[in-house]
Amino acid sequence: MKWNVEDMVKKTQPNEFKRIIAPVDGSAYANKAAKKALFLAKQTGTEILLLYVVDTPRLTNTIPPDEISRVWFDMLRAQGQKVLHDVQKSAAKMKVSVKTKLVEGIPAEVIMKEARKDDLIIMGCKGMTAIDRLLMGSVCENVVRHADAQVMVVR
């Protein structure tokens, strides 16, 4: 069943969800999802959190950092700050107040850990390459299957 955001606004009960979480990564799909999240937040007066996860490998905690990895992580963090800033600018144009959070970790795990049962996660799908999805599964797929919160997928 396909829903558009306007239909969801009409059918949303007051207090059905307390917060919208919009994971962003700079991809076209994430940007499209963020726009829908901002629209829904504006229409419902719901708090919105823009979440950027610096995708760190599982081995980060076991391998000591070196100069190259520090530079790499600094670049990824800077990219995340830029993505969050760009979406914040869109929110400001729409007069929507947002909170932002930049976290290091495995994206699906961080998103699910951040979300509570009474949250709505609005996320884009297809942010990864086909090979990444084949090897690791997509972040979107993992969140949809395992999150306790409601999830809206935007394509």
C-alpha positions in Angstrom: 0.0 0.0 0.0 1.5 3.4 -1.1 0.9 6.5 1.0 1.8 10.0 0.3 2.7 12.4 3.0 -0.5 14.5 2.6 -2.6 11.3 3.2 -0.5 10.5 6.2 -1.0 14.0 7.7 -4.8 13.6 7.2 -4.8 10.2 8.9 -2.4 10.9 11.7 -4.0 11.0 15.1 -2.8 13.6 17.6 0.2 12.3 19.6 0.5 9.2 17.4 4.2 9.7 17.3 6.2 12.1 19.5 9.2 12.7 17.3 10.3 12.3 13.7 13.8 10.9 13.1 15.2 11.7 9.7 18.5 9.8 9.0 20.4 11.7 6.3 23.5 10.8 4.4 23.6 13.3 1.5 22.1 10.9 -1.0 19.3 11.9 -3.3 16.9 9.4 -1.6 17.8 10.7 1.9 17.3 14.3 0.8 13.9 13.4 -0.6 13.0 11.7 2.7 14.2 14.7 4.7 12.0 17.0 2.7 9.0 14.8 3.4 10.0 14.6 7.1 10.2 18.4 7.3 6.8 18.7 5.6 5.2 16.2 8.0 6.8 17.9 11.1 5.5 21.3 10.0 2.0 20.0 9.4 1.8 18.0 12.7 4.0 20.2 14.9 6.1 17.2 15.7 9.7 17.5 16.9 12.2 16.4 14.3 15.7 15.0 14.7 18.1 15.0 11.7 20.6 12.2 12.3 23.8 11.7 10.4 25.8 8.5 11.2 29.5 8.5 10.3 29.7 4.9 9.1 32.6 3.3 11.0 33.6 -0.3 10.5 33.0 -2.8 13.2 36.7 -3.2 13.7 37.3 0.4 14.7 37.2 -0.4 18.4 39.8 -3.2 18.0 42.3 -1.5 15.6 44.3 1.4 17.1 43.8 4.6 15.2 46.7 6.0 13.1 47.2 9.3 11.4 45.5 8.2 8.1 42.4 6.9 9.9 42.2 10.1 12.0 42.3 12.3 8.8 39.7 10.0 7.2 37.3 10.2 10.2 37.8 14.0 10.3 36.8 14.2 6.6 33.7 12.0 7.2 32.7 14.1 10.2 33.0 17.3 8.2 30.9 15.7 5.4 28.3 14.8 8.0 28.3 18.4 9.4 27.8 19.7 5.9 24.9 17.4 5.1 23.2 18.3 8.4 23.8 22.0 7.7 22.3 21.8 4.2 19.1 20.1 5.6 19.0 22.7 8.4 18.9 25.4 5.8 16.0 23.8 4.1 14.2 23.5 7.4 14.8 27.2 8.2 13.3 28.1 4.8 10.2 26.1 5.8 10.2 27.6 9.3 10.7 24.2 10.9 12.8 23.9 14.0 15.1 20.9 14.0 17.6 19.2 16.2 20.7 17.6 14.7 22.9 14.8 15.9 26.1 13.5 14.4 27.2 10.1 15.7 29.9 7.5 14.7 28.8 3.9 14.4 27.0 1.4 12.2 24.1 3.3 10.7 21.3 0.8 11.1 22.3 0.1 14.7 22.6 3.8 15.6 19.2 4.7 14.0 17.5 1.8 15.9 19.2 2.7 19.2 18.1 6.4 18.8 14.5 5.6 18.0 11.8 5.0 20.6 8.5 3.1 20.1 6.6 6.4 19.8 8.9 7.8 17.1 8.5 7.8 13.4 11.6 7.2 11.3 11.4 8.7 7.8 14.3 7.5 5.7 15.3 7.1 2.1 16.2 3.8 0.6 18.9 3.0 -1.9 21.6 5.2 -0.4 24.2 2.4 -0.9 25.6 0.7 -4.0 24.2 -2.6 -5.1 27.4 -4.4 -4.0 27.1 -2.9 -0.5 23.5 -4.1 -0.2 24.4 -7.5 -1.4 27.3 -7.9 1.1 25.9 -6.1 4.2 22.2 -5.6 3.5 20.9 -2.1 3.2 20.5 0.2 6.2 16.9 0.8 5.2 16.1 -2.9 5.1 17.7 -3.5 8.5 15.8 -0.6 10.1 12.5 -1.6 8.6 12.9 -5.2 9.8 14.2 -4.6 13.3 13.2 -1.1 14.6 10.7 -0.8 17.4 9.5 2.5 15.9 7.3 3.0 12.9 9.3 3.5 9.7 8.3 5.4 6.6 10.4 4.6 3.5 10.8 7.2 0.8 12.0 6.1 -2.7 
